[in-house]
Amino acid sequence: MLGKIPQLITLVGVVLLVAAVIWWQQTFGFDVDNIKCLGVKDGICRLSSIGKVFGGAGYNPLLFWIGLGCLVGGTVLKKLKIF
């Protein structure tokens, strides 16, 4: 059972990254100029918070970073065979 922990962590990372991309797309559309907003929240990216005024949830890059951390962490654990 412990051998599946890295796979589970990697899967969670992939799911979170997909969710972050969908959330980003819903907030910014497919504007390639705003792709940096996937990972940062400065400049034009702060405008995503305006969605809260209208009852929506502004994009937050924290989901992206947690997903990326899980993906990398799960992959490293698998390669190092820690579990």
N, CA, C and O atoms as a GROMACS GRO file, in nm:
protein
  332
    1MET      N    1   0.081  -0.120   0.000
    1MET     CA    2   0.000   0.000   0.000
    1MET      C    3   0.085   0.126   0.000
    1MET      O    4   0.053   0.222  -0.069
    2LEU      N    5   0.193   0.125   0.076
    2LEU     CA    6   0.279   0.243   0.083
    2LEU      C    7   0.344   0.274  -0.052
    2LEU      O    8   0.378   0.390  -0.080
    3GLY      N    9   0.361   0.174  -0.135
    3GLY     CA   10   0.422   0.195  -0.266
    3GLY      C   11   0.336   0.281  -0.358
    3GLY      O   12   0.386   0.334  -0.457
    4LYS      N   13   0.209   0.294  -0.326
    4LYS     CA   14   0.119   0.373  -0.410
    4LYS      C   15   0.111   0.520  -0.368
    4LYS      O   16   0.046   0.599  -0.436
    5ILE      N   17   0.174   0.556  -0.258
    5ILE     CA   18   0.168   0.694  -0.212
    5ILE      C   19   0.227   0.791  -0.314
    5ILE      O   20   0.164   0.894  -0.340
    6PRO      N   21   0.344   0.764  -0.373
    6PRO     CA   22   0.394   0.858  -0.474
    6PRO      C   23   0.299   0.873  -0.594
    6PRO      O   24   0.283   0.983  -0.647
    7GLN      N   25   0.237   0.763  -0.635
    7GLN     CA   26   0.141   0.770  -0.747
    7GLN      C   27   0.020   0.854  -0.708
    7GLN      O   28  -0.030   0.932  -0.789
    8LEU      N   29  -0.026   0.839  -0.586
    8LEU     CA   30  -0.141   0.916  -0.539
    8LEU      C   31  -0.108   1.065  -0.532
    8LEU      O   32  -0.188   1.149  -0.573
    9ILE      N   33   0.010   1.097  -0.480
    9ILE     CA   34   0.052   1.237  -0.471
    9ILE      C   35   0.066   1.297  -0.610
    9ILE      O   36   0.025   1.412  -0.633
   10THR      N   37   0.122   1.222  -0.704
   10THR     CA   38   0.136   1.269  -0.842
   10THR      C   39  -0.002   1.290  -0.905
   10THR      O   40  -0.023   1.390  -0.973
   11LEU      N   41  -0.094   1.199  -0.883
   11LEU     CA   42  -0.228   1.211  -0.937
   11LEU      C   43  -0.299   1.335  -0.881
   11LEU      O   44  -0.365   1.408  -0.955
   12VAL      N   45  -0.285   1.358  -0.751
   12VAL     CA   46  -0.344   1.477  -0.690
   12VAL      C   47  -0.285   1.602  -0.754
   12VAL      O   48  -0.357   1.698  -0.780
   13GLY      N   49  -0.154   1.601  -0.780
   13GLY     CA   50  -0.090   1.715  -0.845
   13GLY      C   51  -0.145   1.741  -0.984
   13GLY      O   52  -0.169   1.856  -1.020
   14VAL      N   53  -0.165   1.636  -1.060
   14VAL     CA   54  -0.220   1.652  -1.196
   14VAL      C   55  -0.361   1.707  -1.190
   14VAL      O   56  -0.396   1.798  -1.266
   15VAL      N   57  -0.442   1.654  -1.100
   15VAL     CA   58  -0.581   1.701  -1.087
   15VAL      C   59  -0.584   1.848  -1.047
   15VAL      O   60  -0.662   1.926  -1.101
   16LEU      N   61  -0.499   1.887  -0.952
   16LEU     CA   62  -0.495   2.026  -0.910
   16LEU      C   63  -0.447   2.119  -1.020
   16LEU      O   64  -0.498   2.230  -1.036
   17LEU      N   65  -0.348   2.074  -1.098
   17LEU     CA   66  -0.300   2.155  -1.209
   17LEU      C   67  -0.407   2.174  -1.316
   17LEU      O   68  -0.424   2.283  -1.370
   18VAL      N   69  -0.480   2.068  -1.347
   18VAL     CA   70  -0.589   2.078  -1.444
   18VAL      C   71  -0.697   2.173  -1.391
   18VAL      O   72  -0.750   2.255  -1.466
   19ALA      N   73  -0.729   2.161  -1.262
   19ALA     CA   74  -0.828   2.251  -1.203
   19ALA      C   75  -0.780   2.396  -1.208
   19ALA      O   76  -0.860   2.487  -1.234
   20ALA      N   77  -0.651   2.419  -1.184
   20ALA     CA   78  -0.596   2.554  -1.188
   20ALA      C   79  -0.604   2.612  -1.329
   20ALA      O   80  -0.637   2.729  -1.346
   21VAL      N   81  -0.574   2.531  -1.429
   21VAL     CA   82  -0.580   2.579  -1.568
   21VAL      C   83  -0.724   2.611  -1.607
   21VAL      O   84  -0.749   2.711  -1.674
   22ILE      N   85  -0.818   2.528  -1.564
   22ILE     CA   86  -0.960   2.555  -1.595
   22ILE      C   87  -1.005   2.682  -1.526
   22ILE      O   88  -1.073   2.765  -1.586
   23TRP      N   89  -0.968   2.698  -1.400
   23TRP     CA   90  -1.005   2.818  -1.325
   23TRP      C   91  -0.943   2.942  -1.390
   23TRP      O   92  -1.010   3.045  -1.404
   24TRP      N   93  -0.814   2.933  -1.429
   24TRP     CA   94  -0.746   3.044  -1.496
   24TRP      C   95  -0.817   3.078  -1.626
   24TRP      O   96  -0.839   3.195  -1.658
   25GLN      N   97  -0.854   2.975  -1.702
   25GLN     CA   98  -0.921   2.997  -1.830
   25GLN      C   99  -1.056   3.064  -1.810
   25GLN      O  100  -1.093   3.151  -1.888
   26GLN      N  101  -1.129   3.025  -1.708
   26GLN     CA  102  -1.258   3.085  -1.680
   26GLN      C  103  -1.243   3.231  -1.638
   26GLN      O  104  -1.334   3.311  -1.659
   27THR      N  105  -1.131   3.265  -1.578
   27THR     CA  106  -1.108   3.401  -1.532
   27THR      C  107  -1.052   3.489  -1.643
   27THR      O  108  -1.097   3.602  -1.661
   28PHE      N  109  -0.953   3.440  -1.718
   28PHE     CA  110  -0.882   3.522  -1.815
   28PHE      C  111  -0.911   3.486  -1.960
   28PHE      O  112  -0.868   3.559  -2.050
   29GLY      N  113  -0.981   3.378  -1.986
   29GLY     CA  114  -1.000   3.334  -2.124
   29GLY      C  115  -0.871   3.271  -2.174
   29GLY      O  116  -0.783   3.238  -2.094
   30PHE      N  117  -0.861   3.253  -2.303
   30PHE     CA  118  -0.740   3.193  -2.359
   30PHE      C  119  -0.642   3.299  -2.408
   30PHE      O  120  -0.579   3.283  -2.512
   31ASP      N  121  -0.631   3.407  -2.332
   31ASP     CA  122  -0.539   3.515  -2.367
   31ASP      C  123  -0.398   3.474  -2.326
   31ASP      O  124  -0.367   3.467  -2.207
   32VAL      N  125  -0.314   3.446  -2.424
   32VAL     CA  126  -0.179   3.397  -2.398
   32VAL      C  127  -0.097   3.501  -2.321
   32VAL      O  128  -0.003   3.465  -2.250
   33ASP      N  129  -0.131   3.628  -2.335
   33ASP     CA  130  -0.059   3.733  -2.263
   33ASP      C  131  -0.076   3.717  -2.111
   33ASP      O  132   0.008   3.763  -2.035
   34ASN      N  133  -0.182   3.654  -2.069
   34ASN     CA  134  -0.210   3.638  -1.927
   34ASN      C  135  -0.171   3.501  -1.873
   34ASN      O  136  -0.212   3.464  -1.763
   35ILE      N  137  -0.094   3.425  -1.950
   35ILE     CA  138  -0.057   3.290  -1.904
   35ILE      C  139   0.032   3.298  -1.780
   35ILE      O  140   0.034   3.204  -1.699
   36LYS      N  141   0.105   3.408  -1.764
   36LYS     CA  142   0.188   3.422  -1.645
   36LYS      C  143   0.102   3.426  -1.518
   36LYS      O  144   0.151   3.398  -1.409
   37CYS      N  145  -0.026   3.460  -1.533
   37CYS     CA  146  -0.116   3.468  -1.419
   37CYS      C  147  -0.144   3.330  -1.358
   37CYS      O  148  -0.200   3.322  -1.249
   38LEU      N  149  -0.106   3.224  -1.428
   38LEU     CA  150  -0.119   3.090  -1.369
   38LEU      C  151  -0.038   3.080  -1.241
   38LEU      O  152  -0.078   3.012  -1.147
   39GLY      N  153   0.078   3.147  -1.238
   39GLY     CA  154   0.169   3.131  -1.125
   39GLY      C  155   0.195   3.254  -1.042
   39GLY      O  156   0.257   3.244  -0.936
   40VAL      N  157   0.150   3.370  -1.087
   40VAL     CA  158   0.176   3.492  -1.010
   40VAL      C  159   0.048   3.573  -0.994
   40VAL      O  160  -0.050   3.553  -1.066
   41LYS      N  161   0.052   3.663  -0.899
   41LYS     CA  162  -0.065   3.748  -0.877
   41LYS      C  163  -0.017   3.893  -0.860
   41LYS      O  164  -0.027   3.951  -0.753
   42ASP      N  165   0.036   3.948  -0.968
   42ASP     CA  166   0.077   4.088  -0.965
   42ASP      C  167   0.038   4.154  -1.096
   42ASP      O  168   0.004   4.086  -1.193
   43GLY      N  169   0.043   4.284  -1.099
   43GLY     CA  170   0.008   4.357  -1.220
   43GLY      C  171  -0.134   4.330  -1.264
   43GLY      O  172  -0.228   4.339  -1.185
   44ILE      N  173  -0.150   4.296  -1.390
   44ILE     CA  174  -0.281   4.271  -1.449
   44ILE      C  175  -0.349   4.150  -1.384
   44ILE      O  176  -0.472   4.140  -1.383
   45CYS      N  177  -0.269   4.061  -1.328
   45CYS     CA  178  -0.324   3.940  -1.266
   45CYS      C  179  -0.407   3.972  -1.143
   45CYS      O  180  -0.495   3.895  -1.106
   46ARG      N  181  -0.380   4.084  -1.078
   46ARG     CA  182  -0.458   4.124  -0.961
   46ARG      C  183  -0.602   4.156  -0.996
   46ARG      O  184  -0.690   4.151  -0.911
   47LEU      N  185  -0.626   4.189  -1.121
   47LEU     CA  186  -0.761   4.223  -1.163
   47LEU      C  187  -0.856   4.105  -1.154
   47LEU      O  188  -0.978   4.123  -1.157
   48SER      N  189  -0.802   3.984  -1.144
   48SER     CA  190  -0.889   3.867  -1.132
   48SER      C  191  -0.969   3.872  -1.003
   48SER      O  192  -1.074   3.809  -0.992
   49SER      N  193  -0.920   3.946  -0.905
   49SER     CA  194  -0.990   3.958  -0.778
   49SER      C  195  -1.120   4.036  -0.791
   49SER      O  196  -1.206   4.030  -0.703
   50ILE      N  197  -1.135   4.108  -0.900
   50ILE     CA  198  -1.256   4.188  -0.920
   50ILE      C  199  -1.379   4.096  -0.935
   50ILE      O  200  -1.492   4.140  -0.915
   51GLY      N  201  -1.356   3.971  -0.969
   51GLY     CA  202  -1.467   3.877  -0.981
   51GLY      C  203  -1.541   3.858  -0.850
   51GLY      O  204  -1.660   3.824  -0.850
   52LYS      N  205  -1.473   3.881  -0.738
   52LYS     CA  206  -1.536   3.867  -0.608
   52LYS      C  207  -1.648   3.970  -0.590
   52LYS      O  208  -1.746   3.944  -0.520
   53VAL      N  209  -1.632   4.086  -0.653
   53VAL     CA  210  -1.733   4.190  -0.643
   53VAL      C  211  -1.865   4.142  -0.703
   53VAL      O  212  -1.973   4.178  -0.656
   54PHE      N  213  -1.856   4.062  -0.807
   54PHE     CA  214  -1.974   4.015  -0.878
   54PHE      C  215  -2.019   3.877  -0.832
   54PHE      O  216  -2.101   3.813  -0.898
   55GLY      N  217  -1.967   3.831  -0.720
   55GLY     CA  218  -2.010   3.704  -0.664
   55GLY      C  219  -1.928   3.585  -0.709
   55GLY      O  220  -1.956   3.472  -0.668
   56GLY      N  221  -1.829   3.606  -0.793
   56GLY     CA  222  -1.744   3.496  -0.840
   56GLY      C  223  -1.622   3.480  -0.752
   56GLY      O  224  -1.605   3.553  -0.654
   57ALA      N  225  -1.539   3.388  -0.786
   57ALA     CA  226  -1.414   3.367  -0.714
   57ALA      C  227  -1.300   3.405  -0.807
   57ALA      O  228  -1.281   3.343  -0.912
   58GLY      N  229  -1.224   3.506  -0.770
   58GLY     CA  230  -1.109   3.546  -0.850
   58GLY      C  231  -1.003   3.437  -0.849
   58GLY      O  232  -0.989   3.364  -0.750
   59TYR      N  233  -0.928   3.425  -0.957
   59TYR     CA  234  -0.826   3.322  -0.967
   59TYR      C  235  -0.716   3.345  -0.864
   59TYR      O  236  -0.674   3.458  -0.841
   60ASN      N  237  -0.672   3.238  -0.802
   60ASN     CA  238  -0.564   3.242  -0.706
   60ASN      C  239  -0.458   3.141  -0.748
   60ASN      O  240  -0.490   3.022  -0.761
   61PRO      N  241  -0.333   3.182  -0.771
   61PRO     CA  242  -0.229   3.090  -0.817
   61PRO      C  243  -0.185   2.988  -0.714
   61PRO      O  244  -0.104   2.900  -0.745
   62LEU      N  245  -0.235   2.997  -0.592
   62LEU     CA  246  -0.196   2.900  -0.489
   62LEU      C  247  -0.231   2.758  -0.531
   62LEU      O  248  -0.154   2.665  -0.505
   63LEU      N  249  -0.345   2.739  -0.595
   63LEU     CA  250  -0.385   2.607  -0.642
   63LEU      C  251  -0.283   2.551  -0.742
   63LEU      O  252  -0.249   2.433  -0.737
   64PHE      N  253  -0.235   2.637  -0.832
   64PHE     CA  254  -0.134   2.597  -0.930
   64PHE      C  255  -0.007   2.550  -0.859
   64PHE      O  256   0.048   2.445  -0.892
   65TRP      N  257   0.039   2.628  -0.761
   65TRP     CA  258   0.165   2.595  -0.693
   65TRP      C  259   0.153   2.470  -0.608
   65TRP      O  260   0.247   2.391  -0.601
   66ILE      N  261   0.040   2.450  -0.544
   66ILE     CA  262   0.020   2.327  -0.466
   66ILE      C  263   0.018   2.206  -0.561
   66ILE      O  264   0.078   2.103  -0.531
   67GLY      N  265  -0.051   2.220  -0.673
   67GLY     CA  266  -0.055   2.112  -0.771
   67GLY      C  267   0.082   2.080  -0.827
   67GLY      O  268   0.118   1.963  -0.840
   68LEU      N  269   0.159   2.183  -0.859
   68LEU     CA  270   0.293   2.161  -0.912
   68LEU      C  271   0.382   2.096  -0.806
   68LEU      O  272   0.462   2.007  -0.838
   69GLY      N  273   0.369   2.140  -0.682
   69GLY     CA  274   0.446   2.080  -0.573
   69GLY      C  275   0.414   1.932  -0.554
   69GLY      O  276   0.504   1.850  -0.534
   70CYS      N  277   0.286   1.898  -0.561
   70CYS     CA  278   0.246   1.757  -0.549
   70CYS      C  279   0.299   1.674  -0.666
   70CYS      O  280   0.347   1.562  -0.648
   71LEU      N  281   0.289   1.730  -0.786
   71LEU     CA  282   0.338   1.658  -0.904
   71LEU      C  283   0.488   1.631  -0.894
   71LEU      O  284   0.533   1.519  -0.916
   72VAL      N  285   0.564   1.733  -0.861
   72VAL     CA  286   0.710   1.717  -0.848
   72VAL      C  287   0.743   1.628  -0.730
   72VAL      O  288   0.828   1.539  -0.741
   73GLY      N  289   0.677   1.650  -0.616
   73GLY     CA  290   0.704   1.569  -0.498
   73GLY      C  291   0.675   1.421  -0.519
   73GLY      O  292   0.754   1.335  -0.479
   74GLY      N  293   0.562   1.392  -0.582
   74GLY     CA  294   0.527   1.252  -0.609
   74GLY      C  295   0.626   1.187  -0.705
   74GLY      O  296   0.662   1.070  -0.689
   75THR      N  297   0.669   1.263  -0.805
   75THR     CA  298   0.766   1.210  -0.901
   75THR      C  299   0.900   1.184  -0.834
   75THR      O  300   0.963   1.081  -0.859
   76VAL      N  301   0.944   1.276  -0.750
   76VAL     CA  302   1.072   1.258  -0.679
   76VAL      C  303   1.065   1.139  -0.585
   76VAL      O  304   1.158   1.059  -0.579
   77LEU      N  305   0.955   1.126  -0.511
   77LEU     CA  306   0.940   1.012  -0.421
   77LEU      C  307   0.944   0.880  -0.497
   77LEU      O  308   1.002   0.782  -0.449
   78LYS      N  309   0.884   0.878  -0.614
   78LYS     CA  310   0.884   0.755  -0.695
   78LYS      C  311   1.024   0.723  -0.746
   78LYS      O  312   1.068   0.608  -0.743
   79LYS      N  313   1.095   0.828  -0.793
   79LYS     CA  314   1.230   0.805  -0.846
   79LYS      C  315   1.327   0.762  -0.738
   79LYS      O  316   1.412   0.677  -0.761
   80LEU      N  317   1.314   0.820  -0.618
   80LEU     CA  318   1.403   0.786  -0.509
   80LEU      C  319   1.361   0.660  -0.435
   80LEU      O  320   1.433   0.611  -0.348
   81LYS      N  321   1.244   0.609  -0.470
   81LYS     CA  322   1.190   0.487  -0.409
   81LYS      C  323   1.187   0.497  -0.256
   81LYS      O  324   1.224   0.404  -0.185
   82ILE      N  325   1.141   0.614  -0.208
   82ILE     CA  326   1.132   0.635  -0.065
   82ILE      C  327   1.014   0.555  -0.008
   82ILE      O  328   1.021   0.505   0.104
   83PHE      N  329   0.908   0.543  -0.084
   83PHE     CA  330   0.792   0.465  -0.039
   83PHE      C  331   0.780   0.341  -0.123
   83PHE      O  332   0.689   0.261  -0.102
   0.00000   0.00000   0.00000
